[in-house]
Amino acid sequence: DVVGGDVKLLQLAMKNADGVVVDGAIRDLDVLRDENYGLIVYATARSLHGGPTVAPAEQDIQIQCGGALVRPGDVMVGDDDGVIVVPSWMAAEVLEHATEHEEVENYIKEKIKAEGVAPGKYYPPQPESFEEWRRVKKERGL
């Protein structure tokens, strides 16, 4: 089913929503981007067909989206590869781990480029990679 397009999502933009995650199709994605709605939009599909009238019937309830349980207060994180749901009670821990993992991957890419070696020499990161990064980070004053 198509959940909506530029006209329906205009209301979300006007209410200063950060984005929308749709377990279904969305339309007019090009218009949403071109007219700078300021919404981050994730959908499982795109369609040029209009959908039925959609009006929220409930809010602040548990839902299933893309096979994942989403509870009020959970954090949705997405990029071009997809969206994940982080339970609210683990959000701080996940953020800390994800931040360090991203830093370690960037450090590994630095080493690969500097040495001109195959990624397999350093990737995937091992516990030693994290320990080394923590030392380097401290030395760099980061």
N, C-alpha and C positions, 0 to 999 in steps of 0.2 A: 504494500500500500504506500501511496505517496502521502507524506505527512504535511507537506506544504512547500511553498516557494517564497519568492521575494516579498509578495504582499503579506502573507501570513507571518513571515518572520520579521517584517518591519515592526510589528508590535513588540517583539522581544528586544529589538534594537532600541526602540523608544523607551523601554523600561530598563535600559542599561544592563541587559543580560550580557554575560561574557561569551556565551556560546550555546550550542545545542548539540546533543548527541541523539541520533535517531536510529532506532532498530528497524529501519525501513528505508524507503526512497525519499529523496529530496529533489526539488527542481529549481531551476533558475540560479544555480550556484554561481554562474558567471556574473549575473546581475548583482548578487550579494557581494561579490568581490569588487566589481567595477564601481558600484555606487558606495563602496566603503561603509557597509553596515556596521563594521566593527565586531562582527560575530565570528567566533571560531565554529565551524560547522563540520560535524562528522556524521556520515550516514553510510549504511551498508550498500546503498545503490543510488543511482541517479535515474530520473525519468523525465520525459517531456509531457506525460499525462498528468492532469490535475487529479487531486484526491478528493475524498469526501470532506465535509465540514468537520473540523477537528476542534474540540473545545475541551480544556482540562476539566475533568470531573472530580479529581482528587489531587491532593498535594501532600508532601511530607509523609509518603508511604513507601514501603519496600516495593521494588519492581524488579523484573527480569529484563535485561537489555543485552542482546547479543549473547545470551546464555549465562550472563553474570548476574549475581544478586547485587542490587544497588540499594543501599539504605540511606535514609536522610542523614546528611552530614558526611557521607563518604566523599572522597576526592576523586574526580575524574581527571586523568592525565592523558593527553593525546598528542600525536604528531602525524606526519604523513604515513607512518606505518600502521597506525591504529590507535585504539583507546584502551586504557586499562582502568579498573576500579580499585582504588586503594581504600580499605576500610579506615574509617576515621581514627580508630584507636591505634593504628600503626603508621599513620601518615608521617609523623616526625621521623621515625626510624627509617622508613622507606626513602624519604627525602635525603636523609644523611647518607644512606648507602648509595642511592642513585647518583648523588652529587660526586661522591668519591669515585664511584665506578667510571663516571664520565671523565673525571680528571685523570684517572689511571689510563683509560683508553687514549686520551689525548697525549699523555706522556709516552705511551707505547708507540703511537704514530710518529712522535718526534724522533724516538730512537730508531725506528725503522727507516725513516727518511735520512737521518744523519748517517746511518751505517750502510744504507742501501741493501738491506737484507730482506728475506721473505718474511711475511707477517708471522708465520709459524714459529719463528725464533722466540717471539715474545707474547704471542696471542694464541689462545685465550689467556687472560691474566691469571696468574697463580697467586697464592697467598704472599709469596716473596715479592711479587710485583707491587702489591699494596704496601708492603713494608718499605720497599725501595722508594716508592713515590712519597711516602710520609717523610722519609729522610730528606729527599730532594726538595720537597715542598718547604720543609723547615729551613734548609740551606738557602733557598731562594727567598725566604722571608714571606712566604704566601700564607 
